[in-house]
Amino acid sequence: MSDAEAPADEWTLPDDSAAVREALIEWYEDDHRDFPWRRTDDPYEILVSEVMSQQTQLGRVVEAWESFLERWPTTAELADADRADIVGFWTDHSLGYNNRAKYLHEAAGQVENEYDGDFPETPAELQELMGVGPYTANAVASFAFNNGDAVVDTNVKRVLYRAFGVPDDDTAFEDAASDLMPEGRSRVWNNAIMELGGVACEQTPHCDEAGCPWREWCGAYASGDFTAPDVPTQPSFEGSRRQFRGRVIGTLREYDELELDTLGHRIRVDYAPAGEYGRDWLTGLLTDLESDGLVDLERVEGSQPVARLRRDG
């Protein structure tokens, strides 16, 4: 049985864990990707980067992040903005589900109205903000306040699985990540271990090319077996429901309002009122957007529904 297949009660971290920790931190501090959000400890700027990065490659996030903060540099200015403008920005920059823009807007309002403009600092408190789940809360606590727990994302799981034979089990990953993280250093540690998974221990590893600092301890490097936990496949954007949600938002920004069929023909060339991608399909899409607080759908008996972008500051 390989280390990677060992049962949960048989795996162990290296005896010289202190050396393991220092090797990774030194490697990261010596040379790492220079994303602008790594040069700030402003919790608002970090929250924006985390939300934008959820479905977008980091290289593309940089321009969107800088433009967003130039337009809305503080939570106060974001909270006062028209939601339709924020959602439109999200759509224009292809930043994933546009309800995340709505949640970011609402979270800014919470910071201003419930916290007097000061961000909460712990993962538990940060989860009280709209749309902020455990992972994002921990990231903001770590990178803004150096007050987070060990991050456990897909990259971290892959590193721990390969290097130390931690089994594909969420509890085991959390335990191992927590045991490894040096106390009081969540900012540098979480950045470092995610960087390791992002540039050295990718699906196709680049151990020597990236100068992986854990080669002397890594079971996969010693054995040549670089299997890793399964990674969920990201659905294709082209033709997806997410793509057409964005098209609806983008089209409604150009018009005060549109009837159902007019909107349908503008967002897809194969729209046919009675077809597979027709009124039922579009009504379902609009109903979802209405539930998310992004669209108003006016239903009048005997007439086609009319859709308009919701605007509220």
WOGI-V263777 format. One line per field, one symbol per residue. burial: # if it has 9 or more other ideal C-beta (glycine too) atoms within 8 Angstrom, else .. Layout:
burial=???
This chain:
burial=.###.#....#..#..#..##.######...#..####..#.##########...#.#.###.######..#..#####.#.##.######.####.###############..#...#####..##.#.##...##################.#############....###.###.##...##############.###..###....####..####......#...........#.############...#####.##..##..#.....###.###.######.#.##.##......######...
